[in-house]
Amino acid sequence: MGKLAESLGVVPASKPCRVASILNELDSEDRDALVAGCNKVRQVPAHQRSSHRYPYTEMWLIRALRTQGFTLSKDSMSRHIRGECGCEFA
C-alpha cells in the first residue's frame, strides 16, 4: 500500500468544534439563544448575508460571544454555520 493510501485510510478522530465547546459551557437559556442565532444566520445564503441589509451574520454571533468572554474565529463560526464542522449541533 502506498504512503498516501495508508494515510488516507486512517479515520481522523473528531473533536467538538469551538462552537460546540461554547454551547457545552452555556446554561440552557443561553444555549437555546445561540442555536437560534445560528439558525437565523443559516436562513440566508452567504452571498446575501454579506449585504449590509441583513443584520444576522457570523460576525454578529462572534461579537455577542466575545462580549461574554468567549473567543473564536470567523472561520470556526463559518464552518459551523455551513455544517462542515461535524459537531452534533451543526
HTML snippet that shows the backbone in 3Dmol.js (N, CA, C, O; Angstrom):
<script src="https://3Dmol.org/build/3Dmol-min.js"></script>
<div id="view" style="width:600px;height:400px;position:relative"></div>
<script>
const pdb = `
ATOM      1  N   MET A   1       0.850  -1.172   0.000  1.00  0.00           N
ATOM      2  CA  MET A   1       0.000   0.000   0.000  1.00  0.00           C
ATOM      3  C   MET A   1       0.895   1.235   0.000  1.00  0.00           C
ATOM      4  O   MET A   1       1.888   1.287   0.726  1.00  0.00           O
ATOM      5  N   GLY A   2       0.545   2.221  -0.809  1.00  0.00           N
ATOM      6  CA  GLY A   2       1.319   3.448  -0.876  1.00  0.00           C
ATOM      7  C   GLY A   2       1.163   4.277   0.398  1.00  0.00           C
ATOM      8  O   GLY A   2       0.213   4.100   1.161  1.00  0.00           O
ATOM      9  N   LYS A   3       2.112   5.181   0.606  1.00  0.00           N
ATOM     10  CA  LYS A   3       2.084   6.007   1.813  1.00  0.00           C
ATOM     11  C   LYS A   3       0.836   6.878   1.896  1.00  0.00           C
ATOM     12  O   LYS A   3       0.242   7.011   2.966  1.00  0.00           O
ATOM     13  N   LEU A   4       0.434   7.473   0.773  1.00  0.00           N
ATOM     14  CA  LEU A   4      -0.757   8.317   0.781  1.00  0.00           C
ATOM     15  C   LEU A   4      -1.991   7.477   1.055  1.00  0.00           C
ATOM     16  O   LEU A   4      -2.843   7.864   1.855  1.00  0.00           O
ATOM     17  N   ALA A   5      -2.093   6.337   0.400  1.00  0.00           N
ATOM     18  CA  ALA A   5      -3.247   5.455   0.608  1.00  0.00           C
ATOM     19  C   ALA A   5      -3.329   5.039   2.077  1.00  0.00           C
ATOM     20  O   ALA A   5      -4.413   4.973   2.656  1.00  0.00           O
ATOM     21  N   GLU A   6      -2.179   4.763   2.662  1.00  0.00           N
ATOM     22  CA  GLU A   6      -2.142   4.377   4.065  1.00  0.00           C
ATOM     23  C   GLU A   6      -2.606   5.531   4.957  1.00  0.00           C
ATOM     24  O   GLU A   6      -3.390   5.330   5.884  1.00  0.00           O
ATOM     25  N   SER A   7      -2.120   6.735   4.671  1.00  0.00           N
ATOM     26  CA  SER A   7      -2.511   7.909   5.461  1.00  0.00           C
ATOM     27  C   SER A   7      -4.000   8.204   5.333  1.00  0.00           C
ATOM     28  O   SER A   7      -4.659   8.561   6.309  1.00  0.00           O
ATOM     29  N   LEU A   8      -4.525   8.051   4.110  1.00  0.00           N
ATOM     30  CA  LEU A   8      -5.940   8.317   3.888  1.00  0.00           C
ATOM     31  C   LEU A   8      -6.833   7.236   4.477  1.00  0.00           C
ATOM     32  O   LEU A   8      -8.035   7.443   4.644  1.00  0.00           O
ATOM     33  N   GLY A   9      -6.260   6.099   4.789  1.00  0.00           N
ATOM     34  CA  GLY A   9      -7.017   5.010   5.389  1.00  0.00           C
ATOM     35  C   GLY A   9      -7.276   5.207   6.869  1.00  0.00           C
ATOM     36  O   GLY A   9      -8.089   4.495   7.459  1.00  0.00           O
ATOM     37  N   VAL A  10      -6.593   6.166   7.473  1.00  0.00           N
ATOM     38  CA  VAL A  10      -6.767   6.439   8.897  1.00  0.00           C
ATOM     39  C   VAL A  10      -7.921   7.416   9.070  1.00  0.00           C
ATOM     40  O   VAL A  10      -7.899   8.516   8.517  1.00  0.00           O
ATOM     41  N   VAL A  11      -8.919   7.018   9.831  1.00  0.00           N
ATOM     42  CA  VAL A  11     -10.055   7.903  10.089  1.00  0.00           C
ATOM     43  C   VAL A  11      -9.637   8.881  11.179  1.00  0.00           C
ATOM     44  O   VAL A  11      -9.240   8.472  12.270  1.00  0.00           O
ATOM     45  N   PRO A  12      -9.729  10.185  10.877  1.00  0.00           N
ATOM     46  CA  PRO A  12      -9.312  11.157  11.887  1.00  0.00           C
ATOM     47  C   PRO A  12     -10.261  11.167  13.077  1.00  0.00           C
ATOM     48  O   PRO A  12     -11.472  11.001  12.933  1.00  0.00           O
ATOM     49  N   ALA A  13      -9.690  11.364  14.230  1.00  0.00           N
ATOM     50  CA  ALA A  13     -10.503  11.483  15.436  1.00  0.00           C
ATOM     51  C   ALA A  13     -11.247  12.809  15.369  1.00  0.00           C
ATOM     52  O   ALA A  13     -10.678  13.838  15.003  1.00  0.00           O
ATOM     53  N   SER A  14     -12.502  12.772  15.723  1.00  0.00           N
ATOM     54  CA  SER A  14     -13.251  14.025  15.696  1.00  0.00           C
ATOM     55  C   SER A  14     -13.302  14.607  17.100  1.00  0.00           C
ATOM     56  O   SER A  14     -13.395  13.889  18.096  1.00  0.00           O
ATOM     57  N   LYS A  15     -13.239  15.896  17.143  1.00  0.00           N
ATOM     58  CA  LYS A  15     -13.385  16.582  18.417  1.00  0.00           C
ATOM     59  C   LYS A  15     -14.399  17.692  18.190  1.00  0.00           C
ATOM     60  O   LYS A  15     -14.589  18.139  17.059  1.00  0.00           O
ATOM     61  N   PRO A  16     -15.043  18.135  19.244  1.00  0.00           N
ATOM     62  CA  PRO A  16     -16.061  19.155  19.057  1.00  0.00           C
ATOM     63  C   PRO A  16     -15.475  20.438  18.491  1.00  0.00           C
ATOM     64  O   PRO A  16     -14.355  20.827  18.824  1.00  0.00           O
ATOM     65  N   CYS A  17     -16.248  21.089  17.631  1.00  0.00           N
ATOM     66  CA  CYS A  17     -15.801  22.371  17.105  1.00  0.00           C
ATOM     67  C   CYS A  17     -15.858  23.408  18.228  1.00  0.00           C
ATOM     68  O   CYS A  17     -16.405  23.142  19.299  1.00  0.00           O
ATOM     69  N   ARG A  18     -15.305  24.565  17.984  1.00  0.00           N
ATOM     70  CA  ARG A  18     -15.266  25.616  19.012  1.00  0.00           C
ATOM     71  C   ARG A  18     -16.677  26.052  19.400  1.00  0.00           C
ATOM     72  O   ARG A  18     -16.933  26.335  20.570  1.00  0.00           O
ATOM     73  N   VAL A  19     -17.591  26.108  18.439  1.00  0.00           N
ATOM     74  CA  VAL A  19     -18.963  26.498  18.766  1.00  0.00           C
ATOM     75  C   VAL A  19     -19.591  25.446  19.680  1.00  0.00           C
ATOM     76  O   VAL A  19     -20.277  25.799  20.639  1.00  0.00           O
ATOM     77  N   ALA A  20     -19.369  24.166  19.401  1.00  0.00           N
ATOM     78  CA  ALA A  20     -19.897  23.104  20.263  1.00  0.00           C
ATOM     79  C   ALA A  20     -19.310  23.194  21.664  1.00  0.00           C
ATOM     80  O   ALA A  20     -20.018  22.983  22.649  1.00  0.00           O
ATOM     81  N   SER A  21     -18.020  23.507  21.762  1.00  0.00           N
ATOM     82  CA  SER A  21     -17.395  23.668  23.081  1.00  0.00           C
ATOM     83  C   SER A  21     -18.059  24.791  23.859  1.00  0.00           C
ATOM     84  O   SER A  21     -18.303  24.669  25.060  1.00  0.00           O
ATOM     85  N   ILE A  22     -18.351  25.886  23.165  1.00  0.00           N
ATOM     86  CA  ILE A  22     -19.022  27.011  23.824  1.00  0.00           C
ATOM     87  C   ILE A  22     -20.438  26.611  24.227  1.00  0.00           C
ATOM     88  O   ILE A  22     -20.867  26.892  25.346  1.00  0.00           O
ATOM     89  N   LEU A  23     -21.167  25.956  23.320  1.00  0.00           N
ATOM     90  CA  LEU A  23     -22.528  25.526  23.634  1.00  0.00           C
ATOM     91  C   LEU A  23     -22.554  24.648  24.877  1.00  0.00           C
ATOM     92  O   LEU A  23     -23.480  24.742  25.683  1.00  0.00           O
ATOM     93  N   ASN A  24     -21.549  23.799  25.039  1.00  0.00           N
ATOM     94  CA  ASN A  24     -21.486  22.910  26.206  1.00  0.00           C
ATOM     95  C   ASN A  24     -21.230  23.668  27.506  1.00  0.00           C
ATOM     96  O   ASN A  24     -21.505  23.148  28.588  1.00  0.00           O
ATOM     97  N   GLU A  25     -20.704  24.894  27.414  1.00  0.00           N
ATOM     98  CA  GLU A  25     -20.432  25.698  28.605  1.00  0.00           C
ATOM     99  C   GLU A  25     -21.622  26.555  29.027  1.00  0.00           C
ATOM    100  O   GLU A  25     -21.646  27.074  30.143  1.00  0.00           O
ATOM    101  N   LEU A  26     -22.601  26.707  28.151  1.00  0.00           N
ATOM    102  CA  LEU A  26     -23.713  27.618  28.407  1.00  0.00           C
ATOM    103  C   LEU A  26     -24.845  26.942  29.171  1.00  0.00           C
ATOM    104  O   LEU A  26     -25.018  25.725  29.104  1.00  0.00           O
ATOM    105  N   ASP A  27     -25.620  27.762  29.905  1.00  0.00           N
ATOM    106  CA  ASP A  27     -26.837  27.225  30.507  1.00  0.00           C
ATOM    107  C   ASP A  27     -27.876  27.046  29.400  1.00  0.00           C
ATOM    108  O   ASP A  27     -27.665  27.499  28.276  1.00  0.00           O
ATOM    109  N   SER A  28     -28.974  26.400  29.703  1.00  0.00           N
ATOM    110  CA  SER A  28     -29.933  26.036  28.658  1.00  0.00           C
ATOM    111  C   SER A  28     -30.530  27.249  27.952  1.00  0.00           C
ATOM    112  O   SER A  28     -30.761  27.198  26.744  1.00  0.00           O
ATOM    113  N   GLU A  29     -30.784  28.331  28.670  1.00  0.00           N
ATOM    114  CA  GLU A  29     -31.355  29.526  28.029  1.00  0.00           C
ATOM    115  C   GLU A  29     -30.379  30.138  27.022  1.00  0.00           C
ATOM    116  O   GLU A  29     -30.762  30.474  25.901  1.00  0.00           O
ATOM    117  N   ASP A  30     -29.119  30.278  27.432  1.00  0.00           N
ATOM    118  CA  ASP A  30     -28.113  30.845  26.526  1.00  0.00           C
ATOM    119  C   ASP A  30     -27.793  29.895  25.378  1.00  0.00           C
ATOM    120  O   ASP A  30     -27.538  30.337  24.258  1.00  0.00           O
ATOM    121  N   ARG A  31     -27.806  28.592  25.652  1.00  0.00           N
ATOM    122  CA  ARG A  31     -27.567  27.608  24.594  1.00  0.00           C
ATOM    123  C   ARG A  31     -28.664  27.718  23.536  1.00  0.00           C
ATOM    124  O   ARG A  31     -28.380  27.746  22.339  1.00  0.00           O
ATOM    125  N   ASP A  32     -29.913  27.780  23.985  1.00  0.00           N
ATOM    126  CA  ASP A  32     -31.026  27.914  23.045  1.00  0.00           C
ATOM    127  C   ASP A  32     -30.916  29.200  22.232  1.00  0.00           C
ATOM    128  O   ASP A  32     -31.216  29.214  21.038  1.00  0.00           O
ATOM    129  N   ALA A  33     -30.480  30.291  22.891  1.00  0.00           N
ATOM    130  CA  ALA A  33     -30.332  31.575  22.193  1.00  0.00           C
ATOM    131  C   ALA A  33     -29.241  31.493  21.122  1.00  0.00           C
ATOM    132  O   ALA A  33     -29.413  32.023  20.024  1.00  0.00           O
ATOM    133  N   LEU A  34     -28.123  30.835  21.432  1.00  0.00           N
ATOM    134  CA  LEU A  34     -27.043  30.714  20.448  1.00  0.00           C
ATOM    135  C   LEU A  34     -27.466  29.821  19.284  1.00  0.00           C
ATOM    136  O   LEU A  34     -27.170  30.132  18.130  1.00  0.00           O
ATOM    137  N   VAL A  35     -28.144  28.732  19.569  1.00  0.00           N
ATOM    138  CA  VAL A  35     -28.633  27.858  18.494  1.00  0.00           C
ATOM    139  C   VAL A  35     -29.620  28.629  17.612  1.00  0.00           C
ATOM    140  O   VAL A  35     -29.571  28.524  16.387  1.00  0.00           O
ATOM    141  N   ALA A  36     -30.505  29.396  18.229  1.00  0.00           N
ATOM    142  CA  ALA A  36     -31.455  30.203  17.456  1.00  0.00           C
ATOM    143  C   ALA A  36     -30.713  31.238  16.611  1.00  0.00           C
ATOM    144  O   ALA A  36     -31.086  31.486  15.465  1.00  0.00           O
ATOM    145  N   GLY A  37     -29.668  31.838  17.171  1.00  0.00           N
ATOM    146  CA  GLY A  37     -28.860  32.796  16.421  1.00  0.00           C
ATOM    147  C   GLY A  37     -28.196  32.144  15.225  1.00  0.00           C
ATOM    148  O   GLY A  37     -28.184  32.714  14.134  1.00  0.00           O
ATOM    149  N   CYS A  38     -27.649  30.963  15.415  1.00  0.00           N
ATOM    150  CA  CYS A  38     -27.027  30.227  14.295  1.00  0.00           C
ATOM    151  C   CYS A  38     -28.063  29.937  13.216  1.00  0.00           C
ATOM    152  O   CYS A  38     -27.767  30.029  12.025  1.00  0.00           O
ATOM    153  N   ASN A  39     -29.267  29.588  13.630  1.00  0.00           N
ATOM    154  CA  ASN A  39     -30.321  29.303  12.659  1.00  0.00           C
ATOM    155  C   ASN A  39     -30.723  30.557  11.888  1.00  0.00           C
ATOM    156  O   ASN A  39     -31.031  30.475  10.699  1.00  0.00           O
ATOM    157  N   LYS A  40     -30.724  31.726  12.552  1.00  0.00           N
ATOM    158  CA  LYS A  40     -31.016  32.983  11.853  1.00  0.00           C
ATOM    159  C   LYS A  40     -29.981  33.246  10.770  1.00  0.00           C
ATOM    160  O   LYS A  40     -30.316  33.679   9.667  1.00  0.00           O
ATOM    161  N   VAL A  41     -28.723  32.981  11.094  1.00  0.00           N
ATOM    162  CA  VAL A  41     -27.650  33.198  10.118  1.00  0.00           C
ATOM    163  C   VAL A  41     -27.804  32.217   8.962  1.00  0.00           C
ATOM    164  O   VAL A  41     -27.618  32.596   7.805  1.00  0.00           O
ATOM    165  N   ARG A  42     -28.138  30.971   9.255  1.00  0.00           N
ATOM    166  CA  ARG A  42     -28.260  29.936   8.219  1.00  0.00           C
ATOM    167  C   ARG A  42     -29.404  30.185   7.246  1.00  0.00           C
ATOM    168  O   ARG A  42     -29.366  29.700   6.116  1.00  0.00           O
ATOM    169  N   GLN A  43     -30.408  30.924   7.662  1.00  0.00           N
ATOM    170  CA  GLN A  43     -31.609  31.108   6.846  1.00  0.00           C
ATOM    171  C   GLN A  43     -31.341  31.813   5.521  1.00  0.00           C
ATOM    172  O   GLN A  43     -32.119  31.678   4.577  1.00  0.00           O
ATOM    173  N   VAL A  44     -30.258  32.553   5.448  1.00  0.00           N
ATOM    174  CA  VAL A  44     -29.963  33.336   4.252  1.00  0.00           C
ATOM    175  C   VAL A  44     -28.630  32.858   3.670  1.00  0.00           C
ATOM    176  O   VAL A  44     -27.670  32.663   4.416  1.00  0.00           O
ATOM    177  N   PRO A  45     -28.557  32.666   2.348  1.00  0.00           N
ATOM    178  CA  PRO A  45     -27.293  32.249   1.733  1.00  0.00           C
ATOM    179  C   PRO A  45     -26.162  33.235   2.026  1.00  0.00           C
ATOM    180  O   PRO A  45     -26.395  34.435   2.170  1.00  0.00           O
ATOM    181  N   ALA A  46     -24.960  32.727   2.110  1.00  0.00           N
ATOM    182  CA  ALA A  46     -23.795  33.538   2.496  1.00  0.00           C
ATOM    183  C   ALA A  46     -23.631  34.779   1.627  1.00  0.00           C
ATOM    184  O   ALA A  46     -23.308  35.848   2.144  1.00  0.00           O
ATOM    185  N   HIS A  47     -23.845  34.662   0.329  1.00  0.00           N
ATOM    186  CA  HIS A  47     -23.645  35.826  -0.537  1.00  0.00           C
ATOM    187  C   HIS A  47     -24.670  36.925  -0.248  1.00  0.00           C
ATOM    188  O   HIS A  47     -24.409  38.096  -0.527  1.00  0.00           O
ATOM    189  N   GLN A  48     -25.820  36.569   0.303  1.00  0.00           N
ATOM    190  CA  GLN A  48     -26.816  37.585   0.665  1.00  0.00           C
ATOM    191  C   GLN A  48     -26.553  38.152   2.057  1.00  0.00           C
ATOM    192  O   GLN A  48     -26.908  39.297   2.340  1.00  0.00           O
ATOM    193  N   ARG A  49     -25.930  37.353   2.929  1.00  0.00           N
ATOM    194  CA  ARG A  49     -25.610  37.845   4.276  1.00  0.00           C
ATOM    195  C   ARG A  49     -24.568  38.945   4.230  1.00  0.00           C
ATOM    196  O   ARG A  49     -24.520  39.796   5.118  1.00  0.00           O
ATOM    197  N   SER A  50     -23.738  38.936   3.208  1.00  0.00           N
ATOM    198  CA  SER A  50     -22.690  39.951   3.133  1.00  0.00           C
ATOM    199  C   SER A  50     -23.262  41.329   2.832  1.00  0.00           C
ATOM    200  O   SER A  50     -22.567  42.335   2.973  1.00  0.00           O
ATOM    201  N   SER A  51     -24.506  41.380   2.426  1.00  0.00           N
ATOM    202  CA  SER A  51     -25.174  42.654   2.187  1.00  0.00           C
ATOM    203  C   SER A  51     -25.340  43.379   3.524  1.00  0.00           C
ATOM    204  O   SER A  51     -25.594  42.749   4.551  1.00  0.00           O
ATOM    205  N   HIS A  52     -25.198  44.676   3.503  1.00  0.00           N
ATOM    206  CA  HIS A  52     -25.343  45.449   4.736  1.00  0.00           C
ATOM    207  C   HIS A  52     -26.787  45.486   5.225  1.00  0.00           C
ATOM    208  O   HIS A  52     -27.059  45.959   6.328  1.00  0.00           O
ATOM    209  N   ARG A  53     -27.700  44.995   4.414  1.00  0.00           N
ATOM    210  CA  ARG A  53     -29.109  44.998   4.792  1.00  0.00           C
ATOM    211  C   ARG A  53     -29.480  43.813   5.676  1.00  0.00           C
ATOM    212  O   ARG A  53     -30.519  43.857   6.335  1.00  0.00           O
ATOM    213  N   TYR A  54     -28.691  42.782   5.713  1.00  0.00           N
ATOM    214  CA  TYR A  54     -29.013  41.609   6.528  1.00  0.00           C
ATOM    215  C   TYR A  54     -28.166  41.642   7.794  1.00  0.00           C
ATOM    216  O   TYR A  54     -26.946  41.493   7.725  1.00  0.00           O
ATOM    217  N   PRO A  55     -28.801  41.837   8.956  1.00  0.00           N
ATOM    218  CA  PRO A  55     -28.020  42.047  10.185  1.00  0.00           C
ATOM    219  C   PRO A  55     -27.456  40.781  10.823  1.00  0.00           C
ATOM    220  O   PRO A  55     -26.533  40.862  11.633  1.00  0.00           O
ATOM    221  N   TYR A  56     -27.996  39.612  10.473  1.00  0.00           N
ATOM    222  CA  TYR A  56     -27.590  38.379  11.161  1.00  0.00           C
ATOM    223  C   TYR A  56     -26.473  37.689  10.388  1.00  0.00           C
ATOM    224  O   TYR A  56     -26.718  37.028   9.379  1.00  0.00           O
ATOM    225  N   THR A  57     -25.259  37.846  10.867  1.00  0.00           N
ATOM    226  CA  THR A  57     -24.079  37.293  10.214  1.00  0.00           C
ATOM    227  C   THR A  57     -23.241  36.533  11.236  1.00  0.00           C
ATOM    228  O   THR A  57     -23.504  36.575  12.437  1.00  0.00           O
ATOM    229  N   GLU A  58     -22.236  35.846  10.732  1.00  0.00           N
ATOM    230  CA  GLU A  58     -21.304  35.168  11.630  1.00  0.00           C
ATOM    231  C   GLU A  58     -20.663  36.169  12.600  1.00  0.00           C
ATOM    232  O   GLU A  58     -20.485  35.874  13.782  1.00  0.00           O
ATOM    233  N   MET A  59     -20.322  37.343  12.090  1.00  0.00           N
ATOM    234  CA  MET A  59     -19.683  38.350  12.954  1.00  0.00           C
ATOM    235  C   MET A  59     -20.632  38.850  14.035  1.00  0.00           C
ATOM    236  O   MET A  59     -20.184  39.184  15.132  1.00  0.00           O
ATOM    237  N   TRP A  60     -21.911  38.909  13.758  1.00  0.00           N
ATOM    238  CA  TRP A  60     -22.911  39.269  14.766  1.00  0.00           C
ATOM    239  C   TRP A  60     -22.842  38.277  15.932  1.00  0.00           C
ATOM    240  O   TRP A  60     -22.840  38.673  17.097  1.00  0.00           O
ATOM    241  N   LEU A  61     -22.785  36.987  15.603  1.00  0.00           N
ATOM    242  CA  LEU A  61     -22.681  35.953  16.636  1.00  0.00           C
ATOM    243  C   LEU A  61     -21.353  36.046  17.385  1.00  0.00           C
ATOM    244  O   LEU A  61     -21.315  35.962  18.613  1.00  0.00           O
ATOM    245  N   ILE A  62     -20.272  36.219  16.637  1.00  0.00           N
ATOM    246  CA  ILE A  62     -18.943  36.280  17.252  1.00  0.00           C
ATOM    247  C   ILE A  62     -18.844  37.452  18.215  1.00  0.00           C
ATOM    248  O   ILE A  62     -18.329  37.305  19.324  1.00  0.00           O
ATOM    249  N   ARG A  63     -19.332  38.611  17.800  1.00  0.00           N
ATOM    250  CA  ARG A  63     -19.294  39.795  18.685  1.00  0.00           C
ATOM    251  C   ARG A  63     -20.078  39.555  19.964  1.00  0.00           C
ATOM    252  O   ARG A  63     -19.624  39.914  21.050  1.00  0.00           O
ATOM    253  N   ALA A  64     -21.257  38.948  19.839  1.00  0.00           N
ATOM    254  CA  ALA A  64     -22.064  38.653  21.024  1.00  0.00           C
ATOM    255  C   ALA A  64     -21.318  37.693  21.955  1.00  0.00           C
ATOM    256  O   ALA A  64     -21.320  37.878  23.172  1.00  0.00           O
ATOM    257  N   LEU A  65     -20.686  36.678  21.384  1.00  0.00           N
ATOM    258  CA  LEU A  65     -19.936  35.726  22.211  1.00  0.00           C
ATOM    259  C   LEU A  65     -18.724  36.384  22.859  1.00  0.00           C
ATOM    260  O   LEU A  65     -18.406  36.102  24.015  1.00  0.00           O
ATOM    261  N   ARG A  66     -18.057  37.249  22.129  1.00  0.00           N
ATOM    262  CA  ARG A  66     -16.881  37.921  22.688  1.00  0.00           C
ATOM    263  C   ARG A  66     -17.249  38.827  23.858  1.00  0.00           C
ATOM    264  O   ARG A  66     -16.470  38.963  24.801  1.00  0.00           O
ATOM    265  N   THR A  67     -18.438  39.453  23.810  1.00  0.00           N
ATOM    266  CA  THR A  67     -18.848  40.292  24.943  1.00  0.00           C
ATOM    267  C   THR A  67     -19.044  39.455  26.202  1.00  0.00           C
ATOM    268  O   THR A  67     -19.018  39.979  27.316  1.00  0.00           O
ATOM    269  N   GLN A  68     -19.237  38.166  26.020  1.00  0.00           N
ATOM    270  CA  GLN A  68     -19.405  37.254  27.158  1.00  0.00           C
ATOM    271  C   GLN A  68     -18.111  36.524  27.523  1.00  0.00           C
ATOM    272  O   GLN A  68     -18.109  35.631  28.370  1.00  0.00           O
ATOM    273  N   GLY A  69     -17.007  36.919  26.869  1.00  0.00           N
ATOM    274  CA  GLY A  69     -15.704  36.355  27.210  1.00  0.00           C
ATOM    275  C   GLY A  69     -15.282  35.142  26.406  1.00  0.00           C
ATOM    276  O   GLY A  69     -14.243  34.551  26.698  1.00  0.00           O
ATOM    277  N   PHE A  70     -16.050  34.752  25.406  1.00  0.00           N
ATOM    278  CA  PHE A  70     -15.691  33.614  24.569  1.00  0.00           C
ATOM    279  C   PHE A  70     -14.877  34.093  23.373  1.00  0.00           C
ATOM    280  O   PHE A  70     -15.106  35.184  22.851  1.00  0.00           O
ATOM    281  N   THR A  71     -13.934  33.276  22.949  1.00  0.00           N
ATOM    282  CA  THR A  71     -13.145  33.605  21.766  1.00  0.00           C
ATOM    283  C   THR A  71     -13.325  32.507  20.726  1.00  0.00           C
ATOM    284  O   THR A  71     -13.342  31.318  21.044  1.00  0.00           O
ATOM    285  N   LEU A  72     -13.456  32.934  19.490  1.00  0.00           N
ATOM    286  CA  LEU A  72     -13.469  32.009  18.374  1.00  0.00           C
ATOM    287  C   LEU A  72     -13.256  32.802  17.098  1.00  0.00           C
ATOM    288  O   LEU A  72     -13.492  34.009  17.043  1.00  0.00           O
ATOM    289  N   SER A  73     -12.810  32.102  16.087  1.00  0.00           N
ATOM    290  CA  SER A  73     -12.500  32.766  14.826  1.00  0.00           C
ATOM    291  C   SER A  73     -13.722  32.758  13.906  1.00  0.00           C
ATOM    292  O   SER A  73     -14.661  31.985  14.094  1.00  0.00           O
ATOM    293  N   LYS A  74     -13.678  33.630  12.920  1.00  0.00           N
ATOM    294  CA  LYS A  74     -14.745  33.663  11.909  1.00  0.00           C
ATOM    295  C   LYS A  74     -14.759  32.351  11.142  1.00  0.00           C
ATOM    296  O   LYS A  74     -15.824  31.855  10.775  1.00  0.00           O
ATOM    297  N   ASP A  75     -13.584  31.789  10.898  1.00  0.00           N
ATOM    298  CA  ASP A  75     -13.516  30.506  10.186  1.00  0.00           C
ATOM    299  C   ASP A  75     -14.240  29.402  10.957  1.00  0.00           C
ATOM    300  O   ASP A  75     -14.971  28.604  10.370  1.00  0.00           O
ATOM    301  N   SER A  76     -14.034  29.361  12.269  1.00  0.00           N
ATOM    302  CA  SER A  76     -14.712  28.347  13.090  1.00  0.00           C
ATOM    303  C   SER A  76     -16.220  28.520  13.028  1.00  0.00           C
ATOM    304  O   SER A  76     -16.960  27.551  12.861  1.00  0.00           O
ATOM    305  N   MET A  77     -16.668  29.761  13.165  1.00  0.00           N
ATOM    306  CA  MET A  77     -18.105  30.020  13.126  1.00  0.00           C
ATOM    307  C   MET A  77     -18.670  29.705  11.741  1.00  0.00           C
ATOM    308  O   MET A  77     -19.746  29.119  11.631  1.00  0.00           O
ATOM    309  N   SER A  78     -17.952  30.090  10.688  1.00  0.00           N
ATOM    310  CA  SER A  78     -18.424  29.830   9.330  1.00  0.00           C
ATOM    311  C   SER A  78     -18.540  28.333   9.051  1.00  0.00           C
ATOM    312  O   SER A  78     -19.524  27.886   8.462  1.00  0.00           O
ATOM    313  N   ARG A  79     -17.543  27.559   9.472  1.00  0.00           N
ATOM    314  CA  ARG A  79     -17.611  26.105   9.277  1.00  0.00           C
ATOM    315  C   ARG A  79     -18.821  25.536  10.005  1.00  0.00           C
ATOM    316  O   ARG A  79     -19.518  24.667   9.481  1.00  0.00           O
ATOM    317  N   HIS A  80     -19.065  26.026  11.207  1.00  0.00           N
ATOM    318  CA  HIS A  80     -20.208  25.554  11.985  1.00  0.00           C
ATOM    319  C   HIS A  80     -21.521  25.909  11.279  1.00  0.00           C
ATOM    320  O   HIS A  80     -22.407  25.064  11.148  1.00  0.00           O
ATOM    321  N   ILE A  81     -21.639  27.149  10.832  1.00  0.00           N
ATOM    322  CA  ILE A  81     -22.855  27.598  10.157  1.00  0.00           C
ATOM    323  C   ILE A  81     -23.104  26.770   8.884  1.00  0.00           C
ATOM    324  O   ILE A  81     -24.248  26.436   8.578  1.00  0.00           O
ATOM    325  N   ARG A  82     -22.061  26.449   8.163  1.00  0.00           N
ATOM    326  CA  ARG A  82     -22.196  25.655   6.931  1.00  0.00           C
ATOM    327  C   ARG A  82     -22.420  24.171   7.222  1.00  0.00           C
ATOM    328  O   ARG A  82     -22.732  23.401   6.314  1.00  0.00           O
ATOM    329  N   GLY A  83     -22.263  23.771   8.477  1.00  0.00           N
ATOM    330  CA  GLY A  83     -22.426  22.357   8.830  1.00  0.00           C
ATOM    331  C   GLY A  83     -21.234  21.516   8.453  1.00  0.00           C
ATOM    332  O   GLY A  83     -21.362  20.303   8.288  1.00  0.00           O
ATOM    333  N   GLU A  84     -20.078  22.132   8.314  1.00  0.00           N
ATOM    334  CA  GLU A  84     -18.866  21.417   7.914  1.00  0.00           C
ATOM    335  C   GLU A  84     -17.988  21.028   9.094  1.00  0.00           C
ATOM    336  O   GLU A  84     -16.913  20.460   8.903  1.00  0.00           O
ATOM    337  N   CYS A  85     -18.426  21.323  10.295  1.00  0.00           N
ATOM    338  CA  CYS A  85     -17.585  21.030  11.455  1.00  0.00           C
ATOM    339  C   CYS A  85     -17.794  19.625  11.995  1.00  0.00           C
ATOM    340  O   CYS A  85     -16.919  19.094  12.679  1.00  0.00           O
ATOM    341  N   GLY A  86     -18.918  19.023  11.708  1.00  0.00           N
ATOM    342  CA  GLY A  86     -19.175  17.649  12.165  1.00  0.00           C
ATOM    343  C   GLY A  86     -19.644  17.547  13.604  1.00  0.00           C
ATOM    344  O   GLY A  86     -19.764  16.441  14.131  1.00  0.00           O
ATOM    345  N   CYS A  87     -19.910  18.663  14.248  1.00  0.00           N
ATOM    346  CA  CYS A  87     -20.379  18.562  15.641  1.00  0.00           C
ATOM    347  C   CYS A  87     -21.866  18.237  15.663  1.00  0.00           C
ATOM    348  O   CYS A  87     -22.554  18.345  14.648  1.00  0.00           O
ATOM    349  N   GLU A  88     -22.342  17.844  16.812  1.00  0.00           N
ATOM    350  CA  GLU A  88     -23.743  17.429  16.945  1.00  0.00           C
ATOM    351  C   GLU A  88     -24.712  18.599  16.843  1.00  0.00           C
ATOM    352  O   GLU A  88     -25.910  18.383  16.661  1.00  0.00           O
ATOM    353  N   PHE A  89     -24.227  19.829  16.956  1.00  0.00           N
ATOM    354  CA  PHE A  89     -25.104  20.988  16.951  1.00  0.00           C
ATOM    355  C   PHE A  89     -25.224  21.628  15.579  1.00  0.00           C
ATOM    356  O   PHE A  89     -26.049  22.521  15.391  1.00  0.00           O
ATOM    357  N   ALA A  90     -24.424  21.194  14.620  1.00  0.00           N
ATOM    358  CA  ALA A  90     -24.380  21.880  13.317  1.00  0.00           C
ATOM    359  C   ALA A  90     -25.668  21.794  12.533  1.00  0.00           C
ATOM    360  O   ALA A  90     -25.755  22.330  11.428  1.00  0.00           O
TER     361      ALA A  90
END
`;
const viewer = $3Dmol.createViewer("view");
viewer.addModel(pdb, "pdb");
viewer.setStyle({}, {cartoon: {color: "spectrum"}});
viewer.zoomTo();
viewer.render();
</script>
